[in-house]
Amino acid sequence: MIKNRSLKTELLISSLLVISLGISSIFYFTYHYLKKEIDIFQEKIYNEKIDNIIYLINQKYETLLKTQMEKSYEESFKKGTLDIVKKVFDKNKKEIFPFIIDENGFVILHRTYNKQNAHLYKNKEEYKNILKIRNGNFDILNKSNDRWIIFKYYEPWNWIIGYRVSKDVKYEQLYIFREIFLTISLIIILVISAIIVLIVRNVLKPIDMLTTVSKTIASGNLNAEITVSGVKELKILSLNFAKMRDKIVQDIEQLKDQEEKILTFNNKLQEKVKLRTKELEEEKKVFETLFNDSSDGISLLKDGKFIDCNLALLKLLEIKQKDEFLNLNPYMISPEIQPNGISSAILVKENINKCLEEGSIRFEWLHRKITGIEFWCEIVLTKIVINGEIVVHGVWRDIQDKKMLEIELENKNLDLQESNDELEASMENLIITQNKLIESEKLAGLGSLVSGVANEISAPIGLGVTGASHLEYILEEIISKYKSGAIPPEEWENYLENSNNLIKVIVTSLQKTEEIIKNFKQVAVDQTSELKRVFNVKEYIRGILISMDSLLSNRNIEFKIECDEILQIDSFPGLFAQIIHHLISNSLEHAYKDNEKGVISLNAKIKNKEFIFEYRDHGKGISKENLSKIYEPFFTTNRKNGSIGLGLNIVYNLVTINLGGKIDCISEENKGTTFTIKVPL
């Protein structure tokens, strides 16, 4: 912004400012120097006055010593001395007076205070300060009157003698100096201002004339005459100003020729800018929508620190405020050591560097919520540029359920590999003895469940049997030694300790067996009964998959359960267990080959008071000519491999008759099959 002030005004203000600063500096340093000198002088003066009082008191004290009866006459001497001090030194004006504080802390000489009104001064800070330091001086700031106190300690009588002086009295000469100095300074500034005005007006007169001509030219009259008299520099300035005017006239002519071209170019440029601005706004809206409304967690990382995130990520980490998240580093929301045994802090740096080198990376990571709960995430890091700066864009997807299922399947596979020949023979006998009727198909699921239970409990029962056998052996040995009367105390203690450890092993094994049986019991009961009860859908589906481990262990099938964790329905869980069992068995027989990798999706939800269950595989599908026959009893395309064709017929009857619902099937060859079941609630 251009200030609307003339050169004369600027020069005048600048000159006055310099003079004022000079005078202010002189006043500041002089004032503080004089104040310091006055402080020294006043302290010296009042120290002499206090010394005179002490001298008078000391004379009385020496007289008292000569009597050699100090204890008898001390009080009378003190009183007499105090009366003399009052007469001699209490004649100053009101703003200056001495004071004495006796050995008991009472003010015995003062204009206002005495022993009787001690409550008026006992709690005052200045009084407490005097008693504390005994020798010295300090200022007391008061709204009505600032004061200065100086005092000394008289040791023989334990008295404190001092003076209280008003600052108006102490600095009286300093205040007079200040008034005189300021008055003289004001006169000097006024005189110098008048002189400067005269000088500036005379010197700048030619410049004013040149200014008038420049205004005329600025208004559009480029033919104005430029003639300025004065010093050499102003004449040169006038000549150059005339040349500049001529140049401006020439440039104006050229600008007029180019104006139309520039106007056309500007119009085209504006259209391009508007179009690009609109594109950028649309790109910004798309980015903001993807960032804020994404169901996956999204973060932005710069120089190893978070700079932004969306609400989905805060919800995933159970963090309430974004500021709380931005104060964290990636390794601070991770366990100290990742499952691979490497420090999280080291892996974070390696992944960021790899992303910056390759542009994008994908990996699985064990994170920790703010509450301390650990969970698995799939992380995708991408290098992007925002406002010219390199930023790491991260997408977080919760894969805890998938990871737990993978771990669970791995554990089940390891357990199945340890199964003995006797369990395998039992499974073969159960399969051979299955009937081809509906009731036998129901027992197929139960047989699968029994084999899973047998596999799970074999290890803890074996451990318990081994512990019991060893306990029996050492018990027989200790009984034998006991009968012979040859049991050393150390061996007896050893036996008790070993027995205690073995009993703990046996109890732990039995408790684990009890827990396994309890977990599988409900699924077994449901598969052999048709009782109606409330159950959690997703948890129940997981239990069914676990019970079918014997069928799934050697198959490369991935299961995806898409269902709300808290979804519950009041229905017949045993019927649903049979339906899911037959659908999975059907997919294993027809959709996928033995070693073929496959995916089976199980989706469940409630809509319009209906429970909707969708089962989908991505196998070889069903041909159009066979699609209408799949629910017929004993219809199968795999009879040569032992299939009897009752599975889907049982599913159809369970859905339509027992549950009162309906089932639809959509299938296309080589693209998979989808069963949709709707059951009224």
C-alpha positions, 0 to 999 in steps of 0.5 A: 500500500502506497502511503499518501504523504509528501516528501516534505512531510517524510523529511520533517517526520524523519528529522523530528524522529531522529531528534526525538530519539536522540533526546530520549536516549540522552534523557534515559541514560542521564535519568538512570545515572542520576537515579543510581547516584541518588540511591548511593547518596541517600543510602550513605546519608541514612546510614549515617543517621542510623549510625548516630542513633546507634551511637546514642544507644551504644553510649547508654549501653556502655553506661549500663555496663559500667553499673555492672547491673545490666539485668536490673537496670536494662529495661529502664535504660532501654526506656530512657534511651528510647525517650531520648531518641524520640526527642532527638530524631523524631523531628523530621517531616511526615515523609521521613521518620525513624523506627525501632523494633525491639528484641521481641519483634514489637515496634517501639518507635514509629509514627503509627505502630506500637506494641498495642496495635501489633496486629496491624503490622505483624502480617505485613510483608515488609515487617517480615522482610525486616526481621528476616534480613536485619541489615539492608534496605528495600523498596515498598510499592504502594498505590498511594505512596511508594516508600524506601526502608533502610535499617541496621541491626544493633546486636547488644540489645537485639534491636533493629533501627531504621528509617522509612522514607517516602520516594517522593522525598528521596527522588525529589531532585530527580523529579525536578530534573525530569520536569526541567529536562522535558520542558527544555527538550520540547522547546528545542524540538519546536525550534528545530521543527521550524528551521527544518520546515523552512529548509525543506520548503526551499530545497524541495520547491523544484521537486514540487514543480517537477511533481506538478508536471508529472501529474499533468503527464499522468493525466494523459497530457504527454505534450506538457513542457518540462522545464525545471531550474535548480541544482544540476541533479534536478536539471538532469532529472528533468532531462531524463524525465522528458526522455522517459515521456517520449519513450512512453509515447512510443511504447503506447503506440506499440502497445496499442498494436499488440493489445488486440493480440494480447486480448485474444490470447488472454481469452484463450488462456482464461478458457484453458485455465477455467477448464483446467481448474474445473478438472483439478476441482473434480480430481480434488473431490474424487480424491477427498471422497476416496480418502474420507469415505473409504471403508479402508483406513487411509493415511499420509506419511511424510518424513517418517511421520503421519500428516493425515488420516481418514475416520476409518483408520481412527476407528480401526485403531480405536483412536478418538481424535486425529491429533492423537494419531498424528503424534504417533510414529508407525512403530508406536502402533505396532508390537515391539517385535513382529512375528518374523522376529525383526524389530517393528521400528527397523521393518517400518524404515525398510518398508518406507524406503522400499516404497520410495524406491519401487513406487508401491509395495503390499505386505501384511503387518501386525498392528496394535490398537490404542487399547493394546489389542493386536490385529493383522492388517494388509498394508499397501504403500504408494509413493505420491506427490502432493504440492511438490513434496513426496508423500507415502499414501497408505491403505490399511485393511483389517485381515484379522479374521482371515489371518486367524482362519489361516492360522487355525487351518494351519494348526488343524493341518498339523494336527491331522498330520499327527493322526495315527492309523487307528483314527484313520481306520475309524474315519474309513469305517464311518464313511463305509457304514453311512446309509444312502438315506436322509438320516445317514446323510445327517450322521455324515456331519456328525461323523466328521465332527467326531473325527475332529473331536477325536483328533483334538483330544488325542494329544491331551489324553495321551499326555494325561495317560503318560503322566498317570502311568509315570505317577503309578510307577513312582508310587509303586517304587516309593511304597516298596521303599516305605515298606522296607523303611529305607526312604531318605528325606531327600528322596521323599521330598523328590517324590512329593515334588514329582507327584505334584508336577505329574498331577498338574500335567494330568489335570491340565490335560483333562481340562483341555480335553473337557474344553474341546469336548464342550466346544464341539458338543453344541455343534454335535447336539445341533446336528442330531436335533431340531431344537430352536434357539438363538445363536450367533451366525458367524461364530456358528459357521466357523464351528461348522467349518472346524467340524469339517476339518477331516474333509477340508484338510487335504483340499486347497480351499479358501473360505470367506465369511462375510457376516456381521460379527454380532448377527444373531437369529432365532432359528434351528442351528442343526438344520443350518449345519446340515445345509452348510455341510451338504453344500460344502460337500457338493462343492468338494465333489463337483466344483473343484478337483482334488488339488485344485485351488478354490474359494468358497464364500458364505454371506449372511444378513437380515433384510426385510425380516428375512434371513438371507444366506448366500453360498457361492463357489467359483468352480466349474459350475452346472450345465444348463440342462442339469440345472433344473434337476439338481434338487431331484433325489438320487440325481448326480453326475458323479455316480462313478465316484460313489455319489448317491445324489441326495445332498441337494435334495436334503438341502431343498427339503430342509429349506422349503419344508423344515424352515419354510423358506426358499432356495434359488440357484444360479450357475454358469459353466466354468464360472461357479455356482451360487445358492441363495437361501431366504428364511422368514424370521 
